[in-house]
Amino acid sequence: MKSDAVRVAMYDAKTVATTVSLKVAALLSTMKSAHAAKITDFVNDDIAIQSILNADGTIPLYAYSVYYNFGREIRAAKNRGVDSGALVMNGTSLKTKYTSYGCTALLLSSIALDVYSIVIP
């Protein structure tokens, strides 16, 4: 069994700045392309939510961010692999949460359906 001193030394060796920078440099191109793909989806979702809110015409601009956050929470659940019935249940609980924040239930359901293809009651 390795002693605590050996374990600390091994950890110190792998966290040297030059070692870490080489590891990050090796992954940098993959990180950039993955980030670009996620940001495209993120922006497209926000634009779709904004279109729904603009079409409604009754939501003040200061409240848009709350609706964006609703959508972002659904997207985060989808990105974590939540799907089917579990995603509907999650969307339903999020609808309850955001309705308590003053959001319109009909708009939340519309965002879930039109942007994420989820039918929540």
C-alpha positions as CSV (number, residue, x, y, z in Angstrom):
1,M,0.0,0.0,0.0
2,K,1.2,3.5,-0.8
3,S,1.9,5.8,2.0
4,D,0.3,9.3,2.3
5,A,3.7,10.9,1.5
6,V,3.9,8.9,-1.8
7,R,0.3,9.8,-2.7
8,V,0.9,13.5,-2.0
9,A,4.0,13.4,-4.1
10,M,2.2,11.7,-7.0
11,Y,-0.6,14.2,-6.8
12,D,1.9,17.1,-6.8
13,A,3.7,15.7,-9.8
14,K,0.5,15.5,-11.9
15,T,-0.7,19.0,-11.0
16,V,2.5,20.8,-12.1
17,A,1.5,23.8,-14.2
18,T,3.4,22.6,-17.3
19,T,1.9,19.1,-17.1
20,V,-1.6,20.5,-16.7
21,S,-1.1,23.0,-19.6
22,L,0.0,20.2,-21.9
23,K,-3.1,18.1,-21.0
24,V,-5.4,21.1,-21.7
25,A,-3.6,22.0,-24.9
26,A,-4.1,18.4,-26.2
27,L,-7.9,18.7,-25.5
28,L,-8.3,22.3,-26.6
29,S,-9.6,21.7,-30.2
30,T,-12.1,19.1,-29.0
31,M,-13.2,21.5,-26.2
32,K,-13.7,24.4,-28.7
33,S,-15.7,22.4,-31.2
34,A,-17.9,20.8,-28.5
35,H,-18.5,24.3,-27.0
36,A,-19.4,25.7,-30.4
37,A,-22.0,23.0,-31.0
38,K,-23.6,23.5,-27.6
39,I,-23.7,27.3,-28.0
40,T,-25.5,27.0,-31.4
41,D,-28.2,24.9,-29.8
42,F,-28.4,27.2,-26.8
43,V,-28.8,30.4,-29.0
44,N,-31.3,28.7,-31.2
45,D,-33.5,27.7,-28.2
46,D,-33.3,31.3,-26.9
47,I,-34.3,32.7,-30.2
48,A,-37.3,30.3,-30.5
49,I,-38.4,31.2,-26.9
50,Q,-38.1,34.9,-27.8
51,S,-40.2,34.4,-30.9
52,I,-43.0,32.8,-28.8
53,L,-42.8,35.6,-26.2
54,N,-42.8,38.3,-29.0
55,A,-45.8,36.7,-30.7
56,D,-47.7,36.7,-27.4
57,G,-47.1,40.4,-27.0
58,T,-48.2,40.7,-23.3
59,I,-44.9,39.7,-21.6
60,P,-42.8,42.7,-20.5
61,L,-39.2,42.5,-21.5
62,Y,-37.8,42.3,-18.0
63,A,-39.7,39.0,-17.6
64,Y,-38.1,37.3,-20.7
65,S,-35.2,36.0,-18.7
66,V,-37.4,33.9,-16.5
67,Y,-38.9,32.2,-19.6
68,Y,-35.4,31.7,-21.0
69,N,-34.4,30.0,-17.7
70,F,-37.4,27.7,-17.9
71,G,-36.2,26.6,-21.3
72,R,-32.6,26.3,-20.2
73,E,-33.6,24.0,-17.4
74,I,-35.4,21.7,-19.8
75,R,-32.4,21.7,-22.1
76,A,-30.1,20.9,-19.2
77,A,-32.3,17.9,-18.3
78,K,-32.2,16.7,-21.9
79,N,-28.4,17.1,-22.0
80,R,-28.1,14.9,-18.9
81,G,-30.1,12.2,-20.7
82,V,-33.5,12.7,-19.2
83,D,-36.0,11.5,-21.7
84,S,-39.6,10.4,-22.3
85,G,-41.9,10.2,-19.3
86,A,-39.2,11.5,-16.9
87,L,-38.7,14.6,-19.1
88,V,-42.5,15.2,-19.1
89,M,-42.5,14.9,-15.3
90,N,-39.5,17.2,-15.0
91,G,-41.2,19.7,-17.4
92,T,-44.4,19.6,-15.3
93,S,-42.6,20.3,-12.1
94,L,-40.7,23.1,-13.8
95,K,-44.0,24.5,-15.1
96,T,-45.3,24.6,-11.5
97,K,-42.1,26.3,-10.4
98,Y,-42.1,29.0,-13.0
99,T,-45.8,29.6,-12.7
100,S,-45.1,30.4,-9.1
101,Y,-42.6,33.0,-10.3
102,G,-45.4,34.7,-12.3
103,C,-45.0,33.1,-15.7
104,T,-48.0,32.3,-17.8
105,A,-48.8,28.5,-17.8
106,L,-49.9,28.6,-21.4
107,L,-46.7,30.1,-22.6
108,L,-44.6,27.6,-20.6
109,S,-46.5,24.8,-22.2
110,S,-46.1,26.4,-25.6
111,I,-42.3,26.7,-25.1
112,A,-42.1,23.1,-24.0
113,L,-44.0,21.9,-27.0
114,D,-42.7,24.2,-29.7
115,V,-39.0,24.3,-28.7
116,Y,-38.4,21.0,-27.0
117,S,-41.3,18.8,-28.4
118,I,-42.6,18.0,-24.9
119,V,-46.3,17.9,-24.1
120,I,-46.8,19.0,-20.5
121,P,-50.2,19.4,-19.0
